Amino acid sequence: MSVTWGSVSGWWVPACFVLGLAYAWLMYRQPVQLGKAARYGLFALRAVVVTLLGLLLVSPLIKSVSYQPQKPLILIAQDNSESVKLFPGASLPNNWGDALKQQLGDGYEVHEYNFDKALHNGLSNTFNGKQTDISSALQQLNTRFVNQNIGALILATDGLYNLGADPQYEARNIKTSIYTIALGDTTPRRDLLIGNVSYNKTAYLGNDFEVEILAEAYQSNGDNMQLTVTEDGRQVHSESIRITSPAFKKVIPLKLNADKKGVRKFTVSLAPLKNELSVQNNTETFYVEVLDARQKILLLYDGPHPDISAIKQSVESNKNFEVKTSLVADIGTLITGDYSMAILYQLSAGSYTKVQPVLAAKIPLWFIGGTQADVTAFNRAQKVVQASANRDDTQEVFAQPQPSFTAFTLSDSTQQKIAKLPPLLAAYGTYSAQPNASVLLRQKIGNVPTTYPLLAFGDEGGRRIGVLTAEGIWRWQLAEYREYGNHSAMEELFGQCVQYLTANANRERFRVYPAKNVFDEGENVLLNAELYNDALELVNTPDVRIALKNSNGKSYSFLFTRSGQSYQLNAGTLPVGEYSYSATAKNGKQQYTANGQLTVKQLNLEARQSTANHRLLKTMAERSGGQMLLPAQIGKLAELIRKNENIKTVSYEDKHYSDMISLKWIFALLVVLLSAEWFLRKREGEV
């Protein structure tokens, strides 16, 4: 324990001491009945008491230091995905984690986890994970135990992953030894598989579309593999392919015809060979939505901007939409009646005059503001969001998704990504949304959330209006690709926005549509419903019921939940298969029905790779100073950890500062000193 003065000068100590001496001298300079020894004793007591009281008023800081030892943490992460069970090699002993704890003893702290596409507490031998993300498991462990004494990471896996980045890159961020336990078998075995299927998710009725199939064969040189493609159970292609090498791969281009409207199911399969390792990876299913025609979206702007390309690419990722970009100056060459919706990007006051034919066409509009837009004209053209801003001054605004938004649904992953994307650029000022507007994103300035709308929607005379109050969409597009390697969040955001804005353009009175046509196995099935009255205004007073029926005839019935002015349904997870649905609603005397279909697709990712990747595990272990072990060598693991000089107990220094006045023993000392002085004065007759 020591005294730290901080901003207070240390010269206060002698000053307080002098004060104590002066006070004691004034009190005991003319004793009447005191003897010399009593006088000096009382003088000393009074001097000490006054000195301590002076120091308490100055209030220096008292620093105390303690040392806390922390045992090295041993983290175990075991792969619990299906590939470990489908293509087994040497297996791990039962309760191997408990055995390792006993071998290490009390000098180590062991934490156990298992992972598939996510990280879970404890070890598991069910091996039922449908996907594997090794990189995410490493990242979560590194984040969870940041700034702690991680002694070693034990990673038990076959090295096969089908989600996330290469785990070697994330392993470099873990500043400790990694010991890998190599599961699975690296011996090539006789196996056929569909490596990949490349296709467009949409096609147009009557047109041909191309599909590329990657067929692979191992240890089957000289045999033939029979490839078959079926559409909704009807064979549309078949061919025999000669296998010419032990590790054979061939890309097979096909041209198929979109002859029926709707979501079409295609199944690619390879006929099994004798003694084949696995037949689960011989089949792959994909779905193509066949459309009648694309809706045309008009994007008008005053001058070039990187946002234009980013918006066009994001909207056109949904093949239902085609975006025509045009300068406002060229609007005379366009036929506005050809378009289902218009996006007005940062227009000047003069441009709003030129686009009057678009404003008068009663098609849905999406206004996008920013630092180049004329604020007065922007406010006059729509009433959903009003801005009081100066475009000469700018501010960076982050997106803050609103849980209360109910007009349509964005996936949790998309909302999380949007919240992490870089800021957009808005004109400096204040923004307000009309009371009945639906706000999807609000502005966050720095770390301060605001009530200012960033992206909002409203309805003006039966026409849906969208408003984005900032520019810089290109930043989002680049950042998402840099961080995640795709544009899925941007595509979902713009696709859902445009789909919502154009939803009532066809004047359907009752619409029911799934959040997407194909759901993965284990994913919640989400559906939306909209009901319009005679004035084409949204209402949600009547109940909306739906029945989903799979191909086996089993039916699932649900009641939609009212959400905002529309309806939403989370049907939870459904068994794999194709479903047709029929929804009903009654508004007054009018009965409405909406039909459609959706598919729950089986995840077959774990069966696509049958040969364990032990080279990956060896590289990760050696780079970190660890070692790769086979399951039969797991008994050596405890000894390797104990011999690793970098794995040891460390002591963390804990410094604590407190005011001197908070020390209770000082008050006890003052009471004792004052009591002693009073007792001596009483005894000497001075009281």
C-alpha positions in Angstrom: 0.0 0.0 0.0 1.3 3.4 -0.9 0.1 7.1 -1.1 -0.5 8.7 -4.5 -1.1 12.4 -4.6 -2.5 12.7 -8.1 -3.3 16.4 -8.7 -2.7 17.3 -5.0 0.8 18.5 -4.2 2.9 16.4 -1.8 3.9 19.6 0.1 0.6 19.4 1.9 2.2 16.7 4.2 4.7 19.1 5.9 2.0 21.8 5.8 -0.5 19.6 7.7 2.3 18.6 10.2 3.2 22.2 10.8 -0.5 22.9 11.3 -0.7 20.1 13.9 2.3 21.4 15.8 1.0 25.0 15.7 -2.4 23.9 17.0 -0.9 21.8 19.8 1.5 24.6 20.8 -1.4 27.2 21.1 -3.4 24.7 23.2 -0.6 23.6 25.6 1.8 26.6 25.7 0.6 27.8 29.1 -0.2 24.8 31.3 -1.7 25.4 34.7 -1.7 22.1 36.5 0.1 19.9 33.9 3.5 18.3 34.6 6.2 18.3 32.0 5.7 14.7 30.9 1.9 15.1 30.7 2.2 18.3 28.8 4.5 16.8 26.2 2.3 13.7 25.9 -0.9 15.7 25.3 1.0 18.0 22.9 2.0 15.0 20.8 -1.5 13.5 20.8 -3.1 16.8 19.7 -0.4 17.4 17.0 -1.0 13.9 15.5 -4.8 14.3 15.5 -4.7 17.7 13.8 -2.2 16.4 11.2 -4.4 13.5 10.4 -7.5 15.7 10.1 -5.6 18.0 7.7 -4.6 15.1 5.6 -8.2 13.8 5.5 -9.2 17.2 4.2 -6.5 17.1 1.5 -7.7 13.5 0.6 -4.7 11.9 -1.1 -5.2 8.6 -2.9 -4.2 5.3 -1.3 -2.9 2.8 -3.9 -3.1 -0.9 -3.0 -1.7 -3.7 -5.2 -2.8 -7.3 -5.2 -1.7 -10.2 -7.3 -4.1 -12.8 -8.6 -2.8 -16.0 -10.2 -4.7 -17.5 -13.1 -4.3 -21.0 -14.2 -3.7 -21.6 -17.9 -6.9 -22.2 -19.8 -7.2 -25.3 -22.0 -9.9 -24.9 -24.6 -11.4 -28.0 -26.3 -13.4 -27.6 -29.5 -14.8 -30.8 -31.0 -16.4 -31.1 -34.4 -20.0 -32.3 -34.1 -21.0 -32.2 -37.8 -22.4 -35.1 -39.8 -19.2 -35.6 -41.9 -17.4 -37.0 -38.8 -20.1 -39.8 -38.7 -20.6 -40.2 -42.4 -16.9 -40.8 -43.2 -15.4 -42.1 -40.0 -11.8 -42.9 -39.3 -10.3 -43.7 -35.9 -12.7 -42.4 -33.3 -12.2 -40.5 -30.1 -12.4 -42.4 -26.8 -15.5 -42.0 -24.8 -15.3 -39.2 -22.2 -11.9 -38.2 -23.5 -12.4 -34.7 -22.2 -12.8 -35.9 -18.6 -9.7 -38.1 -19.0 -7.7 -35.1 -20.1 -8.8 -33.1 -17.1 -7.7 -35.8 -14.7 -4.3 -36.2 -16.5 -3.7 -32.4 -16.4 -4.7 -32.1 -12.7 -5.6 -29.0 -10.8 -2.9 -26.8 -12.4 -5.1 -26.2 -15.5 -8.6 -25.0 -16.1 -10.3 -26.9 -18.9 -13.3 -25.6 -20.9 -15.2 -27.9 -23.4 -17.1 -26.9 -26.5 -18.5 -28.6 -29.6 -19.3 -26.9 -32.9 -21.1 -27.3 -36.3 -22.2 -24.0 -37.9 -22.2 -22.4 -34.4 -20.3 -22.9 -31.1 -22.0 -24.8 -28.3 -21.1 -25.6 -24.7 -19.9 -29.0 -23.7 -18.7 -32.0 -25.8 -21.2 -34.0 -27.9 -21.0 -37.3 -29.8 -24.3 -36.9 -31.7 -22.5 -35.7 -34.9 -25.8 -34.3 -36.4 -24.6 -30.8 -37.5 -25.8 -30.0 -41.0 -23.0 -27.4 -41.7 -19.5 -26.8 -40.4 -17.8 -23.4 -39.7 -14.4 -23.9 -38.1 -13.4 -20.3 -38.6 -16.4 -19.0 -36.7 -15.8 -21.4 -33.8 -12.2 -20.2 -33.5 -13.3 -16.6 -33.6 -15.9 -17.0 -30.9 -13.4 -18.7 -28.6 -10.8 -16.0 -29.2 -13.4 -13.3 -28.4 -14.9 -15.1 -25.4 -11.5 -15.5 -23.7 -9.8 -12.3 -24.9 -7.1 -11.0 -22.4 -7.2 -14.3 -20.5 -4.4 -16.8 -20.0 -5.2 -19.2 -22.8 -2.6 -22.0 -22.5 -3.7 -24.2 -25.4 -6.5 -24.8 -27.9 -7.4 -28.4 -28.7 -9.3 -28.7 -32.0 -10.7 -32.1 -32.8 -12.1 -32.2 -36.4 -11.7 -33.8 -39.8 -10.7 -30.4 -41.3 -13.8 -30.3 -43.6 -15.8 -27.1 -43.6 -18.6 -25.7 -45.8 -19.2 -22.3 -44.1 -17.1 -19.3 -43.3 -13.5 -18.4 -44.3 -10.4 -20.6 -44.3 -9.8 -21.4 -40.7 -6.0 -20.9 -41.1 -6.5 -17.2 -41.2 -8.5 -17.1 -38.0 -6.0 -19.4 -36.3 -3.3 -16.8 -36.7 -5.3 -14.5 -34.5 -5.1 -17.0 -31.6 -1.9 -16.3 -29.7 -1.5 -19.7 -28.2 -0.5 -23.3 -29.2 -3.1 -25.2 -31.2 -3.2 -29.0 -30.8 -5.3 -30.6 -33.6 -6.8 -34.1 -33.3 -7.2 -35.4 -36.8 -10.5 -37.1 -37.2 -11.8 -38.9 -40.4 -9.8 -40.7 -43.0 -7.6 -39.3 -45.7 -7.6 -42.5 -47.8 -9.3 -41.9 -51.1 -12.3 -44.3 -51.5 -14.6 -45.2 -54.3 -17.1 -42.5 -54.5 -19.3 -40.4 -56.9 -20.6 -37.0 -56.0 -22.1 -33.8 -57.3 -19.5 -31.2 -56.5 -21.5 -28.1 -57.5 -24.4 -26.9 -59.5 -24.3 -23.4 -61.0 -27.6 -21.9 -62.2 -29.7 -18.8 -62.3 -32.5 -18.7 -59.7 -34.9 -17.3 -62.1 -35.8 -17.9 -65.8 -38.5 -16.6 -68.1 -41.4 -18.6 -69.4 -40.6 -20.2 -72.8 -36.9 -19.4 -72.6 -33.9 -21.8 -72.3 -31.6 -21.4 -69.3 -28.1 -22.9 -68.7 -27.0 -25.1 -65.8 -23.4 -26.2 -65.1 -23.0 -29.5 -63.1 -19.6 -30.5 -61.6 -19.5 -34.3 -61.4 -16.7 -36.0 -59.5 -15.5 -39.6 -59.2 -12.8 -41.1 -57.0 -11.1 -44.5 -57.3 -13.5 -45.5 -60.1 -11.2 -45.3 -63.2 -12.7 -47.1 -66.2 -16.3 -47.1 -65.0 -19.2 -45.1 -66.3 -21.3 -42.8 -64.3 -24.9 -42.2 -65.3 -26.1 -38.6 -64.9 -29.9 -37.9 -64.7 -31.7 -34.6 -64.4 -35.4 -34.5 -63.5 -37.9 -31.6 -63.3 -40.6 -32.2 -60.7 -40.1 -36.0 -61.1 -40.1 -35.9 -65.0 -36.7 -36.8 -66.6 -35.4 -34.0 -68.8 -31.8 -35.1 -69.4 -29.7 -38.2 -69.2 -26.2 -39.1 -70.2 -23.4 -41.6 -69.5 -19.9 -40.2 -68.7 -16.7 -42.3 -68.9 -14.4 -42.0 -65.9 -10.9 -41.6 -67.1 -8.8 -41.0 -64.0 -8.7 -42.0 -60.3 -9.6 -38.4 -59.3 -12.0 -37.5 -62.1 -13.8 -34.2 -62.4 -15.9 -32.9 -65.2 -18.1 -29.8 -65.7 -21.3 -30.7 -67.7 -23.1 -27.8 -69.3 -26.8 -28.3 -69.9 -29.5 -26.2 -71.5 -33.0 -26.6 -70.0 -36.3 -25.1 -71.0 -38.6 -23.1 -68.7 -41.9 -24.4 -70.0 -44.0 -23.9 -66.9 -44.6 -20.9 -64.7 -43.8 -21.1 -61.0 -41.1 -22.6 -58.8 -39.7 -25.7 -60.5 -37.8 -28.4 -58.7 -34.8 -29.9 -60.5 -32.9 -33.0 -59.2 -29.4 -34.0 -60.4 -28.4 -37.5 -59.6 -25.6 -40.0 -60.3 -26.5 -43.7 -60.3 -24.6 -45.4 -57.4 -21.6 -47.7 -58.2 -20.9 -51.0 -56.5 -19.1 -50.6 -53.1 -19.4 -46.8 -53.2 -18.5 -45.1 -50.0 -21.6 -42.9 -49.7 -24.6 -42.3 -51.9 -25.9 -39.2 -50.0 -23.6 -37.0 -52.1 -24.9 -38.4 -55.4 -27.9 -36.2 -55.5 -28.3 -32.4 -55.5 -31.6 -30.5 -55.8 -32.0 -26.9 -57.0 -35.0 -24.7 -57.7 -35.7 -22.2 -60.5 -38.5 -19.7 -60.4 -40.1 -19.3 -63.9 -41.5 -15.8 -64.4 -43.9 -14.4 -67.0 -42.0 -11.0 -67.2 -39.9 -8.6 -65.2 -41.1 -5.4 -63.6 -39.3 -2.4 -64.9 -37.9 0.2 -62.4 -36.9 3.7 -63.5 -33.9 5.2 -61.7 -33.5 9.0 -62.4 -30.5 11.1 -61.4 -28.9 14.4 -62.2 -25.3 13.3 -62.5 -23.0 10.3 -62.2 -22.6 8.8 -58.8 -21.2 5.4 -57.6 -24.5 4.8 -55.8 -26.3 4.5 -59.1 -24.5 1.3 -60.0 -24.8 -0.1 -56.5 -28.5 0.4 -56.4 -29.0 -1.1 -59.9 -27.0 -4.2 -59.0 -28.8 -4.7 -55.7 -32.3 -4.4 -57.1 -31.5 -6.5 -60.2 -30.3 -9.4 -58.0 -34.0 -10.1 -57.8 -34.7 -11.3 -61.3 -38.3 -10.0 -61.0 -37.0 -6.5 -61.5 -35.1 -4.7 -64.3 -33.7 -1.3 -63.6 -33.4 1.4 -66.3 -31.0 4.2 -65.3 -31.4 7.6 -66.9 -30.4 11.2 -66.6 -33.3 13.6 -65.8 -32.2 15.5 -68.9 -33.1 12.5 -71.0 -36.5 11.9 -69.6 -38.2 13.1 -72.8 -37.0 9.9 -74.5 -38.7 7.6 -72.0 -42.3 6.2 -71.9 -43.1 6.5 -68.2 -46.1 4.2 -68.5 -43.6 1.3 -69.1 -42.4 1.4 -65.5 -43.8 0.0 -62.3 -41.8 2.2 -60.0 -39.4 5.2 -60.1 -36.4 5.9 -57.9 -35.5 9.6 -57.7 -31.9 10.0 -56.7 -30.7 13.3 -55.2 -32.6 15.6 -57.6 -32.3 19.3 -57.8 -35.2 21.7 -57.6 -35.2 22.1 -61.4 -35.2 18.3 -61.9 -38.4 17.9 -59.9 -40.1 20.1 -62.5 -38.9 17.9 -65.3 -40.1 14.6 -63.7 -43.7 15.8 -63.3 -44.9 13.1 -65.7 -43.4 10.5 -63.3 -44.9 12.1 -60.2 -48.3 12.3 -61.9 -48.2 8.6 -63.0 -49.2 7.4 -59.6 -46.6 4.7 -59.6 -44.7 3.9 -56.4 -41.8 6.3 -55.7 -38.5 6.0 -53.8 -36.9 9.3 -52.9 -33.2 9.3 -52.1 -31.7 12.4 -50.5 -28.1 13.3 -49.6 -25.7 16.2 -49.8 -26.6 17.0 -53.4 -30.4 16.9 -53.2 -32.4 20.1 -52.9 -34.0 19.9 -49.5 -36.9 22.3 -50.1 -37.9 20.4 -53.3 -37.3 17.1 -51.5 -39.8 18.1 -48.7 -42.3 19.4 -51.2 -42.4 16.2 -53.4 -43.2 13.8 -50.5 -44.6 14.1 -47.0 -43.2 10.8 -45.5 -40.0 12.5 -44.2 -39.4 16.2 -43.7 -35.8 17.5 -43.4 -34.6 20.8 -41.9 -31.0 20.6 -43.2 -28.3 22.5 -44.9 -26.7 20.5 -47.7 -23.6 22.6 -47.5 -22.8 20.9 -44.2 -22.7 17.1 -44.0 -22.7 14.5 -41.2 -22.0 10.8 -41.2 -24.9 8.6 -40.1 -24.9 4.9 -39.2 -27.9 2.7 -39.8 -29.9 1.6 -36.8 -32.5 -1.2 -37.6 -35.8 -0.8 -35.8 -37.4 -3.9 -34.2 -40.8 -2.2 -34.4 -40.8 -2.2 -38.2 -43.5 -4.6 -39.4 -44.2 -3.7 -43.1 -41.9 -6.6 -44.2 -39.3 -8.9 -42.8 -35.5 -8.7 -42.9 -33.5 -11.7 -41.7 -31.6 -11.4 -38.4 -28.3 -11.8 -40.2 -29.1 -8.9 -42.6 -30.1 -6.6 -39.8 -26.9 -7.4 -37.9 -24.8 -6.7 -41.0 -26.6 -3.4 -41.7 -25.9 -2.2 -38.2 -22.2 -2.9 -38.7 -21.8 -1.3 -42.1 -19.9 2.1 -42.5 -21.8 5.4 -42.2 -23.7 7.0 -45.0 -23.5 10.8 -45.7 -26.5 13.0 -45.0 -27.1 16.8 -45.1 -26.5 18.3 -41.6 -29.8 19.0 -39.8 -32.8 17.4 -38.3 -35.3 14.9 -39.8 -38.7 13.8 -38.8 -41.2 11.2 -40.1 -44.9 11.6 -40.3 -46.8 9.8 -37.5 -48.2 7.0 -39.7 -44.8 6.3 -41.5 -43.1 3.0 -41.0 -39.4 3.5 -40.2 -37.1 0.7 -41.0 -33.7 2.4 -40.3 -33.0 5.4 -38.0 -29.9 7.5 -38.0 -27.1 6.9 -35.5 -24.6 9.7 -35.3 -21.3 8.3 -33.9 -22.5 6.1 -31.0 -25.6 8.2 -30.3 -28.9 6.8 -31.5 -31.4 9.4 -32.8 -35.0 9.5 -33.7 -34.1 10.8 -37.2 -35.4 8.5 -40.0 -32.8 7.1 -42.4 -35.1 4.8 -44.4 -38.9 5.1 -44.0 -42.0 4.2 -45.9 -45.5 5.7 -46.2 -48.7 5.8 -48.2 -49.9 8.9 -50.1 -53.3 8.5 -51.7 -52.9 4.8 -52.2 -49.4 5.2 -53.6 -46.5 3.7 -51.6 -43.6 6.0 -51.0 -40.1 5.2 -49.8 -37.5 7.7 -48.5 -33.8 7.3 -47.9 -32.3 10.4 -46.4 -28.5 9.8 -47.1 -26.1 8.8 -49.8 -23.2 6.4 -49.9 -24.8 3.0 -50.8 -21.6 2.1 -52.6 -19.8 2.1 -49.3 -22.2 -0.5 -48.0 -21.7 -2.7 -51.1 -17.9 -2.6 -50.9 -17.8 -3.1 -47.1 -20.1 -6.1 -47.1 -18.1 -7.8 -49.9 -14.9 -7.1 -48.1 -16.2 -8.5 -44.8 -18.4 -11.3 -45.9 -17.5 -12.1 -49.5 -21.0 -11.5 -50.8 -23.7 -8.8 -51.2 -26.6 -10.8 -49.6 -27.6 -8.1 -47.1 -27.7 -5.4 -49.7 -29.6 -7.6 -52.1 -32.1 -8.6 -49.4 -32.6 -5.0 -48.2 -33.2 -3.5 -51.7 -35.1 -6.5 -53.0 -37.5 -6.4 -50.0 -37.9 -2.6 -50.3 -38.7 -2.6 -54.0 -41.0 -5.6 -53.6 -42.9 -3.9 -50.8 -43.2 -0.6 -52.8 -44.5 -2.4 -55.9 -46.7 -4.9 -54.0 -50.0 -3.2 -54.7 -49.2 -1.9 -58.2 -51.1 -4.8 -59.7 -54.1 -4.0 -57.5 -54.5 -7.5 -56.0 -56.8 -7.3 -53.1 -55.3 -10.3 -51.2 -51.7 -11.3 -51.4 -49.8 -14.0 -49.5 -46.2 -14.6 -50.2 -43.3 -16.3 -48.4 -40.2 -14.4 -47.4 -38.4 -16.6 -50.0 -39.4 -19.5 -52.2 -36.8 -22.0 -50.8 -36.0 -22.4 -47.1 -33.1 -24.5 -45.8 -33.7 -27.4 -43.6 -34.0 -26.2 -40.0 -34.8 -22.6 -41.0 -38.0 -20.9 -39.8 -40.6 -20.6 -42.6 -41.8 -16.9 -42.8 -44.9 -15.7 -44.7 -46.5 -12.3 -45.2 -50.0 -11.4 -46.1 -51.7 -8.2 -47.2 -55.4 -7.4 -47.5 -56.8 -4.3 -49.2 -60.3 -2.7 -49.0 -62.2 -1.1 -51.8 -60.1 2.0 -51.6 -56.9 -0.1 -51.9 -56.0 0.7 -48.3 -54.4 -1.9 -46.2 -56.6 -3.4 -43.5 -55.9 -6.3 -41.0 -59.1 -6.6 -39.1 -60.3 -9.9 -40.5 -58.5 -13.2 -39.6 -56.2 -14.7 -42.2 -55.8 -18.5 -42.1 -53.5 -20.7 -44.1 -53.0 -24.4 -44.7 -49.7 -25.8 -45.9 -49.7 -29.3 -47.4 -46.7 -31.4 -48.3 -46.3 -33.9 -51.0 -47.3 -36.7 -48.6 -50.6 -35.1 -48.0 -49.9 -34.0 -44.4 -51.4 -30.6 -43.6 -50.3 -27.8 -41.3 -52.7 -25.1 -40.3 -51.9 -21.6 -39.0 -53.4 -18.3 -38.1 -51.5 -15.2 -39.2 -50.5 -12.6 -36.6 -51.4 -8.9 -37.2 -48.3 -6.8 -37.6 -48.7 -3.1 -38.3 -51.3 -2.8 -41.1 -50.4 -6.3 -42.6 -50.0 -9.9 -41.4 -47.1 -12.1 -40.7 -46.6 -15.7 -39.9 -43.6 -17.6 -38.5 -44.5 -21.2 -39.1 -41.3 -22.4 -37.4 -39.3 -25.3 -38.9 -41.1 -27.7 -41.2 -40.0 -31.1 -42.5 -38.0 -31.3 -45.8 -40.3 -31.3 -48.8 -42.4 -29.3 -51.2 -45.4 -27.5 -49.9 -48.5 -25.9 -51.5 -50.4 -23.4 -49.5 -53.9 -22.0 -49.5 -54.8 -18.9 -47.5 -58.2 -17.4 -46.9 -59.6 -14.1 -45.6 -63.1 -12.6 -45.5 -63.6 -8.9 -45.6 -67.3 -8.0 -45.2 -69.2 -10.3 -47.6 -66.2 -10.8 -49.9 -64.2 -14.1 -49.6 -60.6 -14.0 -50.7 -58.2 -16.9 -51.5 -54.5 -16.9 -52.3 -52.5 -19.9 -53.3 -48.8 -20.6 -53.8 -46.0 -23.0 -53.0 -42.7 -23.1 -51.2 -40.0 -25.7 -50.6 -38.0 -26.7 -47.6 -34.7 -27.9 -49.0 -32.5 -30.6 -47.4 -29.0 -29.6 -46.5 -26.6 -32.0 -48.0 -23.4 -30.1 -47.5 -21.7 -32.5 -45.1 -21.7 -35.3 -47.6 -20.0 -33.4 -50.5 -16.4 -34.1 -49.2 -15.5 -37.6 -48.1 -11.7 -37.3 -47.6 -10.5 -35.6 -44.4 -8.2 -32.6 -44.8 -5.4 -33.4 -42.3 -3.0 -31.2 -44.2 -5.0 -28.2 -43.0 -4.9 -29.4 -39.4 -1.1 -30.0 -39.5 -0.4 -26.5 -40.9 -2.6 -24.8 -38.3 -0.9 -26.8 -35.5 2.7 -26.2 -36.6 2.2 -22.5 -37.2 1.0 -22.0 -33.7 3.7 -24.1 -32.0 1.4 -27.0 -31.4 1.2 -30.5 -32.9 -1.3 -32.6 -34.8 -2.3 -35.9 -33.2 -4.3 -38.9 -34.3 -7.1 -40.1 -32.0 -4.9 -43.1 -31.0 -2.2 -40.6 -29.7 -4.6 -38.6 -27.5 -2.9 -40.0 -24.4 0.2 -38.0 -25.2 -1.7 -34.7 -25.2 -1.5 -34.0 -21.4 2.2 -34.6 -21.4 2.7 -32.3 -24.4 0.8 -29.5 -22.7 2.8 -29.9 -19.4 6.1 -29.8 -21.3 5.2 -26.7 -23.2 7.0 -23.9 -21.4 4.7 -21.3 -22.8 1.8 -22.8 -20.9 2.1 -21.7 -17.3 0.2 -19.9 -14.5 0.5 -16.1 -14.7 -0.2 -13.5 -12.0 -2.2 -10.5 -12.9 -1.5 -7.3 -11.0 -4.6 -5.6 -9.7 -4.1 -1.9 -8.7 -6.8 -0.3 -6.6 -7.0 3.4 -5.7 -9.2 4.8 -2.9 -9.5 8.1 -1.1 -7.7 8.3 2.3 -11.0 9.2 3.9 -12.5 5.8 2.9 -10.0 4.0 5.2 -12.1 3.1 8.3 -9.0 2.4 10.6 -8.0 6.1 10.4 -11.3 7.1 12.0 -10.7 4.4 14.7 -7.2 5.8 15.3 -8.6 9.3 15.7 -11.2 8.2 18.2 -8.5 6.4 20.2 -6.1 9.4 20.2 -8.9 11.9 21.1 -10.1 9.5 23.9 -6.6 9.1 25.2 -6.1 12.9 25.3 -9.4 13.5 27.0 -8.6 10.8 29.6 -5.2 12.3 30.4 -6.6 15.8 30.6 -9.4 14.5 32.9 -6.9 12.8 35.1 -4.7 15.9 35.4 -7.7 18.1 36.2 -7.8 20.1 33.0 -11.4 19.0 32.1 
